[in-house]
Amino acid sequence: MKLGLIGQNIRTPRAAGVAGIVFALLLITSDVMIWLYVPSASEAEPTVVTRHSQELTIALNLRPFAGIAFLWFMGVVRDRLGDLEDRFFATIYLGSGLLYVAMMFLSGARAHAVVTLLATGSHSLIASRLLRLGAPRGFYCRRSLC
């Protein structure tokens, strides 16, 4: 009986540490790849993004795995605190973590839609203003269009 309790106490912090490290590595890798392959606003031509659409797709596909690792990390930390956790703190912790993951998933889906649109080479859609719905404010802003 006592040996099982000791084994559980050892596994829980290790799982939290592993989940936290996996989250950090996946998110940093994704962010660095996006930072490297998305042009700045001064070079904002749709064709620049199409050259690196495969790399951007890989970077955006890493984000859901980072989100799952973050949720796992949150769950293990909450399990570790157990009855010591304040109910107000627990509510704020859970709500802010879920909101963070939801916003990360939504922004990744929005960026993936823009990359997919540009990679398909739909020039009629690129020329229209539909592309500006998914792009960040001012990303494809030209003096004649803004």
C-alpha positions in Angstrom: 0.0 0.0 0.0 2.7 2.4 1.0 4.8 1.6 -2.1 2.0 2.4 -4.5 1.5 5.9 -2.9 5.3 6.6 -3.2 5.2 5.5 -6.9 2.3 7.9 -7.5 4.0 10.8 -5.8 7.1 10.3 -8.0 5.2 10.0 -11.3 3.0 13.1 -10.9 5.8 15.7 -10.8 7.8 13.9 -13.5 4.7 13.9 -15.7 4.2 17.7 -15.1 7.8 18.4 -15.9 7.7 16.4 -19.1 4.4 17.9 -20.2 5.7 21.4 -19.5 9.0 20.8 -21.4 7.1 19.3 -24.4 4.7 22.2 -24.5 7.6 24.7 -24.4 9.6 23.0 -27.1 6.7 22.6 -29.4 5.5 26.1 -29.0 9.0 27.6 -29.3 9.7 25.6 -32.5 6.4 26.6 -34.0 6.9 30.3 -33.1 10.5 30.4 -34.5 9.4 28.7 -37.7 6.6 31.2 -38.2 8.9 34.1 -37.3 11.5 32.9 -39.9 9.1 32.3 -42.8 6.5 35.0 -42.5 7.7 38.3 -44.0 7.5 41.6 -42.2 4.8 44.1 -43.2 7.3 46.0 -45.4 7.7 42.9 -47.6 4.1 41.9 -47.5 3.5 40.3 -50.9 1.3 37.2 -51.0 3.9 35.4 -53.2 6.5 35.6 -50.4 4.4 33.4 -48.1 3.7 30.8 -50.9 7.4 30.0 -51.2 7.4 28.7 -47.6 3.9 27.3 -47.3 5.1 23.8 -46.4 7.3 25.0 -43.6 4.4 27.2 -42.3 2.0 24.3 -42.5 4.4 22.2 -40.3 4.8 25.0 -37.8 1.0 25.5 -37.6 0.4 21.8 -37.2 2.7 21.7 -34.2 0.4 24.1 -32.3 -2.4 21.6 -31.4 0.2 19.2 -29.9 1.6 22.1 -27.8 -1.9 22.9 -26.6 -2.6 19.4 -25.6 0.8 19.2 -23.7 -0.2 22.5 -22.0 -3.6 21.1 -20.9 -1.8 18.0 -19.6 0.6 20.1 -17.7 -2.3 22.1 -16.1 -4.1 18.9 -15.2 -1.0 17.4 -13.5 -0.3 20.6 -11.6 -3.9 20.7 -10.4 -3.8 17.1 -9.4 -0.5 17.7 -7.5 -2.0 20.7 -5.5 -5.1 18.6 -4.7 -7.0 19.8 -1.6 -4.5 22.6 -1.0 -5.8 24.6 -4.0 -8.1 27.5 -3.3 -11.4 27.3 -5.2 -11.1 30.8 -6.6 -7.5 30.2 -7.7 -8.5 26.9 -9.3 -11.3 28.6 -11.3 -9.0 31.4 -12.5 -6.2 28.9 -13.3 -8.5 26.6 -15.3 -10.4 29.4 -17.1 -7.3 31.3 -18.2 -5.5 28.1 -19.3 -8.5 27.0 -21.4 -8.9 30.5 -22.8 -5.2 30.6 -23.8 -5.4 27.2 -25.5 -8.6 28.2 -27.3 -7.1 31.4 -28.6 -3.9 29.6 -29.7 -6.0 27.1 -31.6 -8.2 29.9 -33.2 -5.2 32.0 -34.3 -3.5 28.9 -35.7 -6.6 28.0 -37.7 -6.9 31.6 -39.0 -3.2 31.6 -40.1 -3.6 28.1 -41.6 -6.5 29.3 -43.7 -4.5 32.2 -45.0 -1.5 30.0 -45.8 -3.7 27.5 -47.6 -5.4 30.2 -49.6 -2.1 31.6 -50.7 -0.6 28.1 -51.4 -3.5 27.1 -53.7 -2.6 30.1 -56.0 -6.2 31.3 -56.2 -5.2 34.6 -57.8 -8.8 35.9 -58.0 -9.2 35.4 -54.3 -5.7 36.9 -53.6 -6.6 39.9 -55.6 -9.9 40.4 -53.8 -10.2 41.7 -50.3 -11.1 38.3 -48.9 -7.5 37.7 -48.0 -7.5 40.7 -45.7 -10.1 39.0 -43.5 -7.6 36.4 -42.4 -4.4 38.4 -42.4 -3.3 40.5 -39.4 -4.3 44.2 -39.6 -1.9 46.0 -41.9 -0.2 42.9 -43.2 -1.3 43.3 -46.8 -1.8 47.0 -46.6 -0.9 49.0 -49.6 -1.3 52.8 -49.9 -4.0 52.4 -52.6 -6.0 49.8 -50.6 -5.8 51.1 -47.0 
